[in-house]
Amino acid sequence: MDEQKWGTKCPRPLRRRSLPRSPAASGPAPSGAEPPEAGSALRPGVMDCRSRCLSIFDYKTEKFVIAKNKKVGLLYRLLQLGVLGYLLGWVFLVKKGYQAVDTTIQSSVITKVKGVAFTNTSELKEHLWDVADYVIPSQGENVFFVVTHMIVTPHQRQTTCAESPHVPGARCSQDSDCSKGEAADTGNGVMTGKCLLGGGNGSGTCEIFAWCPVEKPTKPTKPLLGKAEDFTVYIKNSICFPKFNFSKTNVLHSENPNFLKFCRFSSKTPYCPVFRLGTIVSYTGNDFRKMAMEGGVIGIEIEWNCDLDQAPSACRPHYSFRRLDKFTEPSATAGYNFRFAKYYHDVDGVEFRTLMKVYGIRFDVLVSGKAGKFNIIPLMVNVGTALALMGAGAFFCDFVLLYLIKKSHFYRDKKYEQIRMSSQKFLSRHLAALVSRNS
């Protein structure tokens, strides 16, 4: 009899063949017995296809093997504790991984400086300084500059005079050393082609057409506005997190109208945004008097880290202060200064000006922050990640158990069960079942 592969295709009609009967069964059929109907015999192909189709409703579970190995078991528990500690300690407590986060902070900053100072110098005589004189720009943005010292060159007019000897390329010994119509890279004007000798040593400087007299390269010995350290600045910061529609300001809502006039910022009054300039400089680790001589740049950082699962009053600003123009000691690039002039006309209509080289401290207000609120999606993502890490721990322990320890072959034989069945035994078993049913 030809070999058949039962159930390889579904459905495939099977051709019935007459099978030899045993001698006991070769006699006539019993009286009253009805012959089997055509197609009523068991069709293994159809039954196998049916069982496969119904197998989709079966539930298959894994077979677990308990390995009595204390070292591997201890390793597995340590890995589980590590993953659990990472999930609860770092992800949930520190990083608040159960929250949705909004980092697109919208911010506005308004600044106002207050304070007056009085000076008496040979260039400016007696002069009273108020906010309009020493704050640049005056509109109070998130970047403002406070003048602490200046070098004044009054009554400059456009005429000819000697170039400063401190300008590279300005020294000369004869007219040919001064190229007419050219200007030195860091000069104050255009050369006229003449060399102005002086000092009796046969050297001098080139004559230039410029605003004369030129600025004197004097080094300040003390700050002109040393009282500026007692000036105060009011910083109002309003923020909004659009994702959660949450707004807040760094000013305490008080019924006392004089609260902002007398309060000063400190660790005890974090909602008083009035800062003393000398205190801000001291927070950066610098001396105000020394910094006022050369100028500098200070960053005022306002950071908002708001947990919106708590009360709104728990969302508070955190201030930090840092000097931004000086990183090493000493530094040739440290300091901050610039020049500007005030222009006038005399009775004859001739223009003249007063040149001012100002030193001061520039303040940059930098705002950053984020807000978080409970959300089920990041919670499930982080829990799923932790479960995946636990599965990786089980995989690592299986690798150790099956390949790295001495009795790995024993555990391997217990974990994996190998089943071999020849096709002849499989066929003979089904043929025997078919014969028994047809007999």
C-alpha angles and dihedrals in degrees: 000000000000117000116253128203103218119215098002093131130031120247105006119153113233120225110233115229129192109253124203113259126217117255091253091055097041095085126094119296117264116269114266093022114130120221114250115264119249110268095015093108117101113271108207094196093055093044091048092051091048092051090050092051092049091047090079087077092056121105114221121199132187125257112236126206118202109218113202094213114130096195095054091041091052090048091052093050091048090052090049092049091048092052091045092049091048091050098046101032106036106020100039107024102033104026097026091224091181091071134084109231132216116196098167095102117182112209143178127190129199121184132190125183121201133188142090133225136188125217136178115197136156092247100043101021114202109355134171115211121207135166093283090058105045105028116084119214098024098204094079108238129167088278119053136161127218118201114228102165139006143184111221124204106185132197100020115175132182104258140105125292141143119290118242111270089224092068112098111246094018097105118094143167099197139016093261088067090066114069109212115237095015129109131209116248093249097023130127100230150349121299118245095201096254128116114215107209121203143154095051094261097104095254134097143144134278120263114244138187105233146113099309137242093038121226115278114234093229120161114227115241098193133007116269093216101038089151089068090092088074093053116109132218125205113211117192114189124184120186137184134192103206096193091064097025090236123151132183141165132208093231119095113234101234131171089217107094091200095055095104093044096063107022123096128195117263139139088272094051106039091156093061105092095189111115131188109227094223090052092051091053091048090054088062092054095250134121114245096215093052093044091048090060096058102019127229148190124258126189118214106200120199113191125189117196105172127186102200092190085076130060117294090244089067090066102091133163119249117210127207131173129209137170109237105186100056127055104153135037115265106019126180091204096053120114137048130239141143140174135244135164140215114218128213141169126226126220090276092054094251114146122235134163146200113234118210127192104195130197121196150128122282116207120204115193109209120190125195137153151126138226129213134196133177115274129170095220099064088040093057092042093055093043090050090050090052092050090050089052090052089053088052088053091054090049090052092050090049089052091052092045097047102037114016108047126073097250094047093125090057093053090043092056090050095048099046119050114198119207122189123185124171120225092236093059090045091051096044090051092055093044091052090050090050093050092049091052094048094047 
